[in-house]
């Protein structure tokens, strides 16, 4: 079954706007430090203040996530994703997050090869495949990532594959056909949340 993750970045993390996407499965919360990517968003304190009944999927686009991980575990995150490109000790960080009872995912940027995370697939709950360059919402889907999704699905039939960036009905269908099962959508979704969640879920 395809699941839908509403990207809070598209509505500036507004609780009032987030509530309009209540029929989604997840709330995707992008945390950016201004170093790993050029943009800067919210931090753990603001994550704690986000009110939702959706699963909080916190995507850390920060350098050295090991230094801050407990802040985000304590912020109420249900899932924490970090970029393999930014971590010093991916295995240690995965084990630490799981030991705290929080699910864990790895994210890869468009230029990062699947081989960078293939050895971790049996240890994690999900992979976020970035289909835009991380840092800003509203970008155009990079179709070359479809081959990565296919490769990941061939390597592991169980792990959740999340596609994040430029998702609409057309690109969402391409991602699903390639093997993804969770779609992150923000700009497109929040233009008409309930209707577009329904459309995406039934692609």
C-alpha positions in Angstrom: 0.0 0.0 0.0 1.3 3.4 -1.0 1.6 5.9 2.0 1.7 9.6 1.8 4.0 12.0 3.7 3.0 15.6 3.9 6.1 17.9 3.8 5.7 20.6 6.5 8.4 22.7 4.8 5.8 23.7 2.2 3.7 25.4 4.9 6.5 26.8 7.0 5.7 24.2 9.7 2.4 26.0 10.6 0.3 23.8 12.8 -2.9 25.3 11.3 -1.8 24.4 7.7 -0.4 21.0 8.7 -3.8 20.1 10.1 -5.3 20.4 6.6 -3.3 17.3 5.7 -4.6 15.1 8.5 -5.5 12.2 6.1 -1.8 11.7 5.2 0.2 8.9 6.9 3.3 10.8 7.8 4.4 14.4 8.5 7.8 15.0 6.9 9.8 17.5 8.9 12.9 18.9 7.2 15.6 20.1 9.6 18.4 22.1 7.9 21.4 23.6 9.7 22.6 26.0 7.0 25.8 24.0 6.7 25.0 20.6 5.1 22.6 22.5 2.9 22.4 26.3 2.2 19.0 26.7 3.8 18.2 26.8 7.5 14.9 25.8 9.0 13.8 24.7 12.5 15.5 22.8 15.3 14.5 20.3 18.0 12.6 22.8 20.1 10.3 23.7 17.1 9.9 20.1 16.2 8.6 19.5 19.7 6.0 22.2 19.2 4.5 20.7 16.0 1.1 19.3 16.8 -0.1 16.4 14.7 -1.5 12.9 14.9 0.6 11.9 11.9 3.8 9.9 12.3 6.6 12.5 12.7 9.3 11.7 10.3 12.2 14.0 11.0 14.7 14.4 8.2 18.0 15.7 9.4 19.9 17.6 6.8 22.7 18.6 9.2 26.4 17.9 9.5 27.6 15.6 12.3 24.1 14.4 13.3 25.7 12.4 16.1 26.2 15.6 18.1 22.5 16.5 18.1 20.7 13.2 17.8 19.4 13.0 21.4 17.8 16.4 21.0 15.7 15.1 18.1 14.9 11.8 19.8 13.5 13.8 22.7 11.6 16.1 20.4 8.9 13.5 19.8 10.2 12.1 16.5 8.8 8.7 15.5 11.4 8.3 12.8 14.7 10.0 12.4 16.5 10.1 9.1 20.1 11.3 8.6 22.3 11.6 5.5 25.0 9.0 5.2 27.1 11.8 3.6 27.0 13.8 6.8 27.6 11.1 9.5 30.9 10.0 10.9 29.7 6.6 12.2 26.5 5.5 10.5 26.4 2.2 12.2 26.8 3.6 15.7 24.2 6.3 15.0 21.7 3.7 13.6 22.1 1.5 16.7 21.8 4.5 19.1 18.5 5.7 17.5 17.0 2.2 17.5 18.1 1.6 21.1 15.9 4.7 22.0 12.9 3.1 20.5 12.8 5.4 17.4 12.7 4.1 13.9 15.7 5.1 11.7 16.2 5.9 8.0 19.1 6.9 5.8 18.8 9.6 3.2 20.8 10.0 0.0 21.2 13.1 -2.1 20.8 12.9 -5.9 24.5 12.6 -6.5 25.1 9.8 -3.9 25.3 6.3 -5.2 23.2 3.5 -3.7 26.4 1.7 -2.9 27.0 4.3 -0.1 24.1 2.8 1.9 23.7 -0.8 0.6 25.5 -2.4 3.5 23.1 -0.7 6.0 19.8 -1.7 4.4 19.2 -4.6 6.7 19.7 -2.4 9.7 17.3 0.5 8.9 13.5 1.0 8.5 13.6 3.2 5.5 15.6 5.0 2.8 14.9 8.5 1.7 15.8 9.0 -2.0 16.1 12.7 -2.6 14.7 13.4 -6.0 15.7 17.1 -5.8 18.8 18.7 -4.5 18.3 19.0 -0.7 17.6 22.5 0.8 14.5 24.0 -0.8 11.0 23.0 -1.6 9.2 23.4 -5.0 12.0 22.0 -7.2 11.7 19.8 -10.3 11.9 16.0 -10.0 15.2 14.6 -11.1 14.2 11.5 -13.2 17.7 9.9 -12.9 16.9 8.9 -9.4 14.4 6.3 -10.7 17.3 3.9 -11.4 18.4 4.3 -7.8 14.9 3.3 -6.6 14.9 0.2 -8.8 18.4 -0.7 -7.6 17.4 -0.3 -3.9 14.3 -2.4 -4.4 16.3 -5.2 -6.1 18.7 -5.1 -3.1 16.0 -5.2 -0.4 12.3 -6.1 -0.8 11.3 -5.1 2.7 12.8 -1.7 3.4 10.5 1.3 2.9 11.6 3.5 0.0 10.7 7.1 0.5 10.9 9.5 -2.4 11.2 13.2 -1.5 11.1 16.1 -3.9 9.1 17.2 -6.9 6.3 14.7 -6.3 3.0 15.1 -8.1 0.6 12.6 -9.8 3.0 12.1 -12.7 6.3 11.8 -10.9 4.7 9.9 -8.0 3.5 7.2 -10.5 7.0 6.9 -11.9 8.5 6.5 -8.4 5.9 3.9 -7.4 6.5 1.9 -10.6 10.3 2.0 -9.8 9.7 0.5 -6.4 8.9 3.3 -3.9 6.1 2.9 -1.4 6.1 6.2 0.4 5.8 9.6 -1.4 6.7 12.9 0.2 4.9 15.8 -1.2 4.7 19.5 -0.2 4.1 22.2 -2.7 1.8 20.0 -4.8 0.0 18.4 -1.9 -0.9 21.5 0.1 -2.6 23.2 -2.8 -5.5 20.9 -2.2 -4.5 18.6 0.6 -7.3 16.1 1.0 -7.9 15.6 -2.7 -4.2 15.3 -3.6 -3.5 12.9 -0.8 -6.3 10.7 -2.1 -5.0 11.0 -5.7 -1.4 10.1 -4.7 -2.4 7.2 -2.5 -4.4 5.7 -5.4 -1.8 6.0 -8.1 
